[in-house]
């Protein structure tokens, strides 16, 4: 038995019991009322079955007047005594077994197993009481009218089987809330109570086997005695047949519900999981293989929720596209050469900013700054590959191919510059955009690596960012990126001159956003 992480003595808190004292008391009263009502009802039904079958099956000339008077007194006295004894022995004993729920704590393994066996215990109590009834009424018949002893024994025994079956079905139904509490948070490795096979066999015996056996015994008695008229035999068979039909239907309905209800709960929960709800949890209230199915489903959804949480965290750290690519392919070091566009953005005067402001303000400014960068890069189908202190590197065209990566990178640069000026005026930043061939892949060690891009466009974008900090609009791009962009986007840019960037041997033609009717700047 695998239990949840809490100790048996740990309170339930506000879980299944809700406000603990009120719900535990209400649950105890409800179950006690149901069990007492079931005890009274089953014994009354048993008494009626005894009277009805005795009237049908007694040999001619039937019960003597003295036996009728004795039975009329003994039956109600015994029923009352059985109800009292059953309440004291069965119902109170059951609630004593379920004391852990009233105490508001998790049951131990032994208490859990005992709680799930309570319906069988209640059935055993009824079997003992009606076994005594069989001996008692058979003894009375032997003293008063010996020729009907066998019939009396059979009639009371048949009623005992009916009572035991109803007691088990009602007990299992009434104690389902306790079964759910006992099995909450557990993942049993095997059935805690009788399995489905044993339950179905028991229900067949109670609903079909024993009643049909009663028909057979009736026919045998009529044949052995030879004094039963055709009419009386027909009436007896019809009456017993109706009992078989009604009682068999009752047992079949309860059997179907005991199997279908757990399966329906799993089916409904599966529909919610299919819709994307991984927080669904099924109450486990069955100790058979059906309960194992419910507990297994809960374990599955817990695993799916954990996997989804990890995937979300992974995507937040490395980017959604990188996470998808990592799950789709094998995680290996190395990369491939791709033509990509790179956007680099870096705060202006970050060192002075950190020295002049409290750390909390600096962190708040960085979060507002990066929120704009991430929002616009995502909106233009790029990937924020990494945050480098107060700077960010975004890639367009890797890991997922992007046909118009230059167009997207340039448009993202213009949008970031515009929004930073309006939304984060206290955090000016330089922005550089470059296009070219780079190696995109995993770099590091097999035990710890990251996805990145390495190549000339990355260095070029970083150098352009430094120049952009002092340029109008604080945004510069390489003319190579503009030439690679779509005509509509390229028309928004203008060449402003050639510069040999630090660390490079050939000049780079700079491009700035074109402002209608004015100098280059942010349009």
N, C-alpha and C positions, 0 to 999 in steps of 0.2 A: 504494500500500500504506500503510495506516494502522497504525502499531504502537502498542504501549502506551507509557506515559509514561517507561519506564526506558530507559536507553541500552543498545546491544547488548552492551557489556562488563559490564553489571551482573549480578551473580550471581543465580541463581534463588532463593537462600535455601532455605526449607523448603517451597516450593510443590509443583509436580508431582513434582519429583525427591525430595522428602522430605529425609532426611539425605543431603546431596549426594554425597559420595564413594562411599558404599556403594551407593546406588541407581544412580548413573551407571555404576559398574563392573558391577553386576548386570545392568543393562539392556544394556550393551555386550556382555557375555558371552552373554546370552540371544539377542540379535539375531545375533551372529556365529555362534552355534551353529545357529540357524534357517536362516540364509543358506547356511552350509556344507552342512547336511543337505539343503536344497532343491537346491543345486547338484549334490550327488551323486545324489539321487533323480531329478532331471530328466534327467541324462545317462544313468543306467541305464535309465530308461524309454525314452529316445530310442534306446538301443542295442537294447532288446527290440523296439521298433517296427520298426527297420531289419531285424532278423533275421526277424521275423514276416512283414512285407510282402514281403521278398525271397523267402521260401519260397512265398508265394502268387502273386506277380506275375512271377517269372522265366519267360521263354519256354522251351518244351521244347527240349532235354531238361533244362533247369534249369542251375544253377551247376555248372561243372566242378569236379573234385576239387581242382585247383590253386587255383582262385578261392576255394573253401571254406576251404582251409588258410590262404591269405593273409588272408582276411576274419576267420577265427577268431583270428589273431594280431593283426591291425590293430585290430579293434574294442576289445578290452580295453585295448590299449596307448593307443589314442586317448582312450578314456573316462578313464583315469587321468590322461593328460596334460591333457585338458580340465578335469578337476576341479582339478588343481594350478594351471593357468594361470588358471582362473576364480576360484580363491581369491585368488591373488596380484593379479590385475588387477581383478576385480569386487568381491569381498567386502572386501578391504583398501581399495580405492578408495572404496567406499561408507562404510566406517567413518571414513576420512580426511575425507570430506565432512561427516560428522556429528560431527566433532571438537568443535564448539561445545558439544554436550551434555555430553561428557566434561569439558570445561573449566568447566561449570556457569554458562554465561552465555547471554544471549539471542542468537539468530542475527541477523546483518545481513540486509538484504533479499536480497542475492545468495546468502548461505548458506541462507536459507529456501527460495528458489526451487530451488537446487541439491539441497537435501535432499528436496524433494517430487518431484524428477525421478530420484531414485535407482532406483526400480523400472524406469523406462524405460532407465536406464543399464545395469542388470543384464540386461535383455532384450536390449539391444544387444550386450553381451558374449557372451551365448549365441548370438545371431545370427551374430556374427563367427566364433565357434568352430565352429558347425555349418555355416557357409558354407565354412570351410576343410575340414570333414569331407566336404561334398558334392564339392568338387573333388578331395580325396584319394581317396575311394572310387571316384569316377567315373574318376579317372586309373588306379587299380589295375585296374578292370574293363577299361579300354581296353587296357591292356598284356597282361592275362591272357586275357580273354574278350570281345573287342570287340562281339559281338552283344548283349550285355546292358548296354551302357553307358547307353543311354537309360533303361532300367528302374532301373538303379542310381542314376542321378541323381534320378529322380522319387521313389524310395523314401527316399533320404537327405533330400531336400528336404522331403518330407512330415513326416518325423520331426523335422526342424529346426523346422517350424512348431509342432508339438506341444510341443517343448521350450521354445520361446520363449514360448508362451502360458502354460505352467505356471510358467515362471520369473517372468513378470510378475505372475501371480496370487499366487504365494507371496511374492514380494518386497513387493507392496503390503500383504499381510497381516502379514508379519514386521516391517515398518517403520512400522506404524500408531502405536506409542508415540512414535517420533521425529516423525511427522507431527503428533501432538497437541502435542508440545513446541514444534515449530516454529511452529504456528499459535496457540499459547496467547497470549491478550491482544492478538490482532490483529483487525482488521476489514477484510479485503481488499475492494477495490472491484470486483474482477473475479476470475474463477477463476485460481488460482495455477498449477495443473496443467491437463491437458486436461479440457475440460468433459464433462458427462454425454453429450452427443450423440457426441463423439469416442470416449468410452469404450465406449458401446453399439455403435457401428459397429465398433470394434476387436474387441470380444467376438464380434460376429456373424461377422466374418471368420475369427476363430480357431476359434470353436465350430461354425460351420455352413458358411461359404463355402469354406474350404480343404478340409475333409474331403469335402464334396460334390464339389468340384473333383477330388479324388482318385478318387472313383467314376467321374466322367466320363472322366478320363484312362485309367483301367483299361479301361473299355468301348472307348475309342478305340484303345488299344493292341491289344486282342483283335481288333478289327475290322480294323486295318491288317495285323497279322501273319497272321491267318487260320488260325493253327495251334493255337488254344486250344480245348480241348474244352468242350462245354456244361457238363460237371460242374465242370471247373476254373474256368470263368468264374463259375458259380453260387457256388462256394465262396469265390472272391475277392470277389465282390460282398457275400456274407453277412458275411464277415470285416470288410471295410471298413465295411459298414453298422453292425456292432456297435461298431466303433471310433468311428464318427460319433455313435451314440447315447450311448455312455459318455462320450466326450470332450465332446460337446455338453451333456450333463447336468451335467458338472463345471463347465463354463464358465457355464452358466445359473445354477447354484447360487451360484457366486461373484459373478456379476453381480447376482443378487437381493439377496445379503447386502450388497454394496457400496452398494446403493440403500436397502434397507430399514433397515439398522442406523442410519444417520444420521437417517432419518425417525422411527424408533422412539425415539431419544434425545430428539428434539424433542417428540414426542407425550407421552412420560413427563414431561418437564420442564413441558410445558403443564399437565398435571394438577396438578403441584405449585404452579404459579403460580395456577391456578384455586382452589386450596385456601388461597391467601394467602401462600405462600412466595416472596418476591421475591429471595431470595439464591441461587436455583438457578443454576448455570452449567454449560453443556454443554462437554465437551472437544471442540475442533474438530480433527478428524483427517483431513479430506477437503479436497483442494485444488480440487474442482470446485464447481459451483453448490450442491451439497449442503453443502459447507463454508461457503459464503456464507450459506446458510440457518441453519446452526448459529451462525455468528458474528453474524448479524443478530438471532437470538433472544437471544443474550447481551447485545447492545446494548439490545434492548428491555427485558429484565429489569433491566439496570442503570438504564435510564431510569425504569422503574416503581419501583424501589427508591428512587431519588433523589426521585421525585415523592411517594412515600409518606412519606419522611423529612421533606420540606418541608411536607407537609400535617400531619404530626404536630407539627412545630415551630410551624407557623402556628396549629394548634389549641391548643397549649400557651400561645402568646402572647395570642391573642385569644379563646380559648374554642372548643370543638368546634362548638357551634351556630352561632357567627358564621362559622367557617371553612366549614361546610357551606352556609350562606346565601350567603357570598361566592362560592363556586364555582357555586352554582345560579343566581345572578342577576348582572347586570352591576354592576361596582364603580363607583358614582356617589356624588357628594356629595349630602347631603340626607337626609331621613327622613320618617317618617309618625307621626301622633299615635296613641298606643295607651294603653290603660288597663293600667298595670303596678303591680307591688309592688316596692319597693326596700328592700334591707337594707343598712345601713351599720354597720360594726364598726371600732372604733378602740381601740388600746391606751391604758391609763391610765398617765400619768407617763412617757411615752416619752422626753421630753427628759432628765429626771433619770436614766432608765435608761441612755441612751447615754453620759451623762457619768460614770456610776459604774462601768460595766462595760467590759471590753475589747471591741473591735469583733467579735471572733470569737464571743464569748458572745451579743452582741446579735443577730448574724446567725442563730445557732443558735436563739435564742428566737423570732425572727420566723418562721423556717421551721417550727417546731413550731406556732406560733400560726396561720399561714396554712394549714398542713396540715389542721387541724381545720376551718377556715372552708371551704376548697375541698371537703373531703370531704362536709360536711353540705349545702352548697349544691348540689353535684352530685347527692347522694342525693335531694334534694327538687326536682330538675328545674329548678334555677336556673342562672344564668350569673354567675361572678365576672368582672365587666366590667373591673375594673382594680384594681391595687394602688397605693395612694398612700402611700408611705413605710411607716408602721406601721398603715395603715388599708386597708380593702378595701370596694369597692362591688359589691354583687350585685344582679342584676335578675331578676325572675320575670315571664314573659309577653312577653319579647322576647329575641332576634329571632324565636324560635319561639313561636307563640301557646300560651298555657297557661290553660285555663278556670278553674282554681281557684288562680290565682297568689297570691291573698292567703292562702289556707290554707297553701300551700307555704312562703311567706315567713315566716309566723308560726311554723310548725312548725320551720323551719330555725333561726329565732332562738332558740327554746327549746332546741333540741338543741345549738347552738353554745355558749350560755351554760352549759348543764349540763356539756358536755365540757371547756370551758376551765377551769371551776372544778375539775374532777377531774384533767385531764391537763396543764394549763399553769397551775398555781397561781401561778407567779412572773410571769405575764403577764396580769393582769386587764384586761378590755376592756369598753367600753360598746357596747351594741348598740341600734340604732334601726330600726324597721320602719314604712313608710308606703305608702299606696296612692293612686293618682290618675292623671291624664292626663299623659303626657310624650311628647316627640318622640324616637323611636328611629331612629338612622341613622348615616351616616358624616359625620364632621366633620373639617375640616382643609383640605388642598390636594389637587388631583388627583394630585400627585406623592407625597404622604405624608398619609395620613388614618387615622383609627381609628373603630371602632364605639363608640358611647356612647349614653346616654340623658340628656336635658336636660329639666328641668321642675320643677314645684313638689314632687312627692313626693321627688325627690332632695334638695332643700334641706331638706325637712321631716325626712327620715330622718337627715340629718347633724346637725340641731339636736337631735333626740331622742337621738342618740348622746351628745352632750355632757351632756344632763341625766341619761342613764342611768348615767354614770360614778359618780354619787353616789346612785343609787336602789337599793333592795333588789333583789338579783339582777342588777343592772346590765343590765337589759333593759326597754325601753319601746317601745310601738307607738302609732300613732294609732287612735282609736276608729273612724275610717273604714275602716281595714284590718280591724279585728275585725268590723265590720258586713258587710264584703265576703266574709268567710271562711265556710266551711261551719259548720253548727251545732255539730258535735263540737269543732271547733277554737275557735270563738267562746266555747264554754262554759268553756274553760280560761283565759279572760281576764276581767279586771274593770276597770271605769273607776275612775280614782283622782283625777280633777280636771281643771280646765281651765287651760291655760297659753298665754299669747301668746308664741310663740317669736320669737327675735331675727330681725328682717328680715321679719316677717309682721304683717298688720294685723288678722287675725281669730284668735280663740283656738282652740287645738287641745285636744281632749279626750284625755287620756293614758290608756293602758291598760297594765296590768302582768299578768304571768302569775298565775293564781289558785293558791294553795297550799291544798289541802284542810285545813281545821281551823286555819288560821293566816292571817297577813297576806299581802298580795301578795308574791310572790317567785318563785323558780325552782321549779316543781313537780318 
